[in-house]
Amino acid sequence: MQYLLDTTTCIFFLRGKINLDDTLREKGRENCYLSEITVVELRFGAENSNNPAKSHKAVDAFLNGLSVIPIFGCIKRYAKEKVRLRKIGKPMHDEFDLLIGVTAVEHKLTLVTDNVKDFERLDGIKIENWFRR
């Protein structure tokens, strides 16, 4: 199985709230991907932190060995899904989450997120929550 890690998953790992190392080894780092939107959000978070240089280094280390998927190939699905959700009265208010979600669907990847409630309304999405509470 192949996975797309959402931004929250990555942030929880970078902040030490979850240990993703064992899970990435178990699932195979080569089977785990990021949307370029997640990279954008991680870079913003690093730049906005109290220690940008240290935070950017942590992001660099995390990104090492993970493949990043561009969003260009997902734009049509994004537009269709945004319209569908709006018509049924359940729009996603976070554009970045919508782009990440449709990237998972378009590339037939399972989305790894703790934010199941927001993503589960996307048509055709497969979700796993790797968080233990």
PyMOL commands that set and color helices and strands:
alter all, ss='L'
color gray80, all
select helices_A, chain A and resi 7-14+21-27+29-31+36-47+52-63+72-87+95-106+116-119
alter helices_A, ss='H'
color red, helices_A
select strands_A, chain A and resi 3-5+32-35+67-69+110-112+126-128
alter strands_A, ss='S'
color yellow, strands_A
deselect
rebuild
show_as cartoon
